[in-house]
Amino acid sequence: MKTYTGKHIDDILKEAAADKNTTVENLTYHIVEEVSGFLGLGTKVTAEVYSNGDIAEFMKDYLRTYFDNIHMGAEIDIRMDDDDFYHVNIDAENNAILIGKNGQTLQALNNVLKSAVSSEFKKRIGVLIDINGYKKDKYHKICSLAHRVAKSVQRTKTDAVLDPMPADERKAIHNYLANMKYVSTVSEGEGKERRLKIVYNPSKDE
């Protein structure tokens, strides 16, 4: 993260925006040091300034270093959605190894990258890594399963609990079933054992 120094934060942001070829509105900053001079003389502000592009570039560099260290070639594409959530797509020489059993290696890599980028930029940053469409296919499968379970809950009026799964997969199911009549979803459990419960909800009739 680059550091800038100037008399006022507005001056710093204008300089950073020109340096990064973006607008001031697209910048985030953290003041590192602020010195107040006598009668305004000698006033100095130092701040760390970054843009969304800097976040994406950090993640690319981090992943490139990872793949260089394990001697595996990989193509990396990063895009940000309207909610400032970063979607990272990877196509590597050996996707199966990166995904691991039941996606466990992929989930671990996602957690490490999310932790690294959040630490670097001092805020929580949403990141989802997909490897050659694995997550997209997984969402389709688990949502189809959840839909069948939800239909059973509607019919029997008996709640059902799904197997433990990562937060992004629980969210995919939650969104998928959001408009389904007489059915609600809640997460329960802790850590790796956190799972989604499909609940019969008679008040949800629209």
C-alpha positions as semicolon CSV with decimal commas, in nm:
position;residue;x (nm);y (nm);z (nm)
1;M;0,000;0,000;0,000
2;K;0,148;0,334;-0,106
3;T;0,201;0,621;0,140
4;Y;0,156;0,988;0,051
5;T;0,251;1,303;0,243
6;G;0,114;1,656;0,203
7;K;-0,019;1,961;0,384
8;H;-0,382;1,851;0,370
9;I;-0,564;1,523;0,311
10;D;-0,742;1,676;0,010
11;D;-0,405;1,746;-0,153
12;I;-0,294;1,390;-0,083
13;L;-0,608;1,241;-0,236
14;K;-0,576;1,453;-0,551
15;E;-0,215;1,340;-0,590
16;A;-0,304;0,975;-0,531
17;A;-0,597;0,990;-0,777
18;A;-0,367;1,126;-1,050
19;D;-0,102;0,868;-0,962
20;K;-0,351;0,580;-0,981
21;N;-0,542;0,719;-1,280
22;T;-0,874;0,718;-1,095
23;T;-1,104;0,961;-0,913
24;V;-1,087;1,076;-0,553
25;E;-1,425;0,910;-0,491
26;N;-1,271;0,569;-0,568
27;L;-0,999;0,603;-0,304
28;T;-0,979;0,485;0,055
29;Y;-0,724;0,621;0,302
30;H;-0,585;0,570;0,651
31;I;-0,402;0,859;0,819
32;V;-0,067;0,734;0,947
33;E;0,064;1,057;1,095
34;E;-0,066;1,410;1,137
35;V;0,161;1,695;1,249
36;S;0,016;2,037;1,334
37;G;0,257;2,325;1,285
38;F;0,257;2,666;1,460
39;L;-0,010;2,892;1,304
40;G;-0,053;2,634;1,029
41;L;0,311;2,646;0,926
42;G;0,476;2,306;0,895
43;T;0,146;2,119;0,900
44;K;0,193;1,773;0,750
45;V;-0,032;1,472;0,692
46;T;0,086;1,124;0,596
47;A;-0,171;0,871;0,476
48;E;-0,191;0,528;0,317
49;V;-0,412;0,553;0,009
50;Y;-0,547;0,277;-0,214
51;S;-0,809;0,207;-0,479
52;N;-1,010;-0,102;-0,568
53;G;-0,757;-0,164;-0,841
54;D;-0,480;-0,181;-0,580
55;I;-0,675;-0,450;-0,393
56;A;-0,716;-0,659;-0,708
57;E;-0,348;-0,616;-0,796
58;F;-0,241;-0,722;-0,446
59;M;-0,447;-1,041;-0,476
60;K;-0,301;-1,116;-0,820
61;D;0,056;-1,068;-0,695
62;Y;-0,016;-1,280;-0,386
63;L;-0,154;-1,565;-0,596
64;R;0,125;-1,539;-0,854
65;T;0,380;-1,576;-0,574
66;Y;0,189;-1,878;-0,442
67;F;0,183;-2,050;-0,781
68;D;0,549;-1,965;-0,847
69;N;0,643;-2,126;-0,516
70;I;0,460;-2,451;-0,599
71;H;0,587;-2,440;-0,961
72;M;0,242;-2,448;-1,115
73;G;0,125;-2,232;-1,403
74;A;-0,209;-2,057;-1,365
75;E;-0,425;-1,792;-1,528
76;I;-0,582;-1,550;-1,280
77;D;-0,879;-1,324;-1,349
78;I;-1,028;-1,089;-1,088
79;R;-1,345;-0,884;-1,111
80;M;-1,539;-0,684;-0,855
81;D;-1,920;-0,678;-0,841
82;D;-2,146;-0,388;-0,741
83;D;-2,121;-0,485;-0,373
84;D;-1,740;-0,447;-0,370
85;F;-1,705;-0,826;-0,356
86;Y;-1,407;-0,972;-0,542
87;H;-1,452;-1,279;-0,763
88;V;-1,126;-1,457;-0,842
89;N;-1,125;-1,717;-1,119
90;I;-0,825;-1,947;-1,156
91;D;-0,746;-2,193;-1,434
92;A;-0,431;-2,384;-1,338
93;E;-0,223;-2,668;-1,478
94;N;-0,371;-2,902;-1,218
95;N;-0,711;-2,776;-1,107
96;A;-0,798;-3,101;-0,929
97;I;-0,510;-3,059;-0,681
98;L;-0,612;-2,700;-0,608
99;I;-0,974;-2,797;-0,549
100;G;-0,894;-3,093;-0,323
101;K;-1,139;-3,341;-0,173
102;N;-1,485;-3,184;-0,154
103;G;-1,330;-2,846;-0,231
104;Q;-1,135;-2,834;0,097
105;T;-0,806;-2,712;-0,057
106;L;-0,992;-2,446;-0,253
107;Q;-1,167;-2,330;0,065
108;A;-0,835;-2,312;0,250
109;L;-0,677;-2,107;-0,031
110;N;-0,978;-1,875;-0,026
111;N;-0,944;-1,825;0,350
112;V;-0,571;-1,750;0,326
113;L;-0,617;-1,495;0,046
114;K;-0,908;-1,327;0,225
115;S;-0,705;-1,302;0,546
116;A;-0,400;-1,163;0,365
117;V;-0,584;-0,895;0,167
118;S;-0,800;-0,790;0,466
119;S;-0,487;-0,756;0,680
120;E;-0,302;-0,557;0,413
121;F;-0,583;-0,305;0,361
122;K;-0,703;-0,300;0,723
123;K;-1,067;-0,382;0,649
124;R;-1,279;-0,688;0,584
125;I;-1,276;-0,766;0,212
126;G;-1,511;-1,018;0,052
127;V;-1,332;-1,269;-0,171
128;L;-1,451;-1,580;-0,353
129;I;-1,209;-1,799;-0,548
130;D;-1,345;-2,028;-0,818
131;I;-1,133;-2,276;-1,008
132;N;-1,239;-2,334;-1,366
133;G;-1,610;-2,309;-1,278
134;Y;-1,599;-2,559;-0,988
135;K;-1,793;-2,332;-0,752
136;K;-2,055;-2,250;-1,014
137;D;-2,121;-2,620;-1,070
138;K;-2,121;-2,683;-0,693
139;Y;-2,381;-2,409;-0,637
140;H;-2,605;-2,564;-0,901
141;K;-2,582;-2,908;-0,738
142;I;-2,639;-2,797;-0,378
143;C;-2,925;-2,564;-0,474
144;S;-3,096;-2,847;-0,664
145;L;-3,057;-3,070;-0,357
146;A;-3,182;-2,797;-0,125
147;H;-3,485;-2,740;-0,347
148;R;-3,582;-3,107;-0,322
149;V;-3,539;-3,098;0,056
150;A;-3,743;-2,775;0,076
151;K;-4,027;-2,934;-0,123
152;S;-4,028;-3,216;0,130
153;V;-4,039;-2,963;0,416
154;Q;-4,337;-2,795;0,250
155;R;-4,518;-3,127;0,217
156;T;-4,441;-3,279;0,557
157;K;-4,417;-2,953;0,757
158;T;-4,103;-3,101;0,917
159;D;-3,777;-2,907;0,935
160;A;-3,463;-3,051;0,774
161;V;-3,092;-2,991;0,835
162;L;-2,834;-3,004;0,556
163;D;-2,474;-3,121;0,589
164;P;-2,211;-2,867;0,705
165;M;-2,089;-2,637;0,428
166;P;-1,890;-2,313;0,379
167;A;-2,057;-1,974;0,420
168;D;-2,068;-1,901;0,045
169;E;-2,256;-2,226;-0,022
170;R;-2,503;-2,159;0,260
171;K;-2,559;-1,812;0,116
172;A;-2,621;-1,956;-0,232
173;I;-2,893;-2,185;-0,095
174;H;-3,042;-1,909;0,121
175;N;-3,076;-1,681;-0,183
176;Y;-3,209;-1,963;-0,398
177;L;-3,489;-2,049;-0,152
178;A;-3,562;-1,690;-0,047
179;N;-3,886;-1,665;-0,246
180;M;-4,012;-2,018;-0,183
181;K;-4,348;-2,034;-0,001
182;Y;-4,369;-2,174;0,352
183;V;-3,992;-2,222;0,374
184;S;-3,722;-2,024;0,557
185;T;-3,352;-2,094;0,608
186;V;-3,136;-2,038;0,915
187;S;-2,771;-2,120;0,987
188;E;-2,679;-2,306;1,303
189;G;-2,367;-2,458;1,456
190;E;-2,012;-2,325;1,484
191;G;-1,702;-2,327;1,265
192;K;-1,670;-2,613;1,020
193;E;-1,986;-2,770;1,161
194;R;-2,204;-2,470;1,069
195;R;-2,492;-2,585;0,853
196;L;-2,820;-2,467;0,702
197;K;-3,157;-2,561;0,846
198;I;-3,461;-2,550;0,618
199;V;-3,756;-2,454;0,834
200;Y;-4,130;-2,486;0,768
201;N;-4,271;-2,134;0,798
202;P;-4,653;-2,117;0,764
203;S;-4,649;-1,735;0,776
204;K;-4,440;-1,717;0,459
205;D;-4,715;-1,763;0,202
206;E;-4,597;-1,512;-0,059
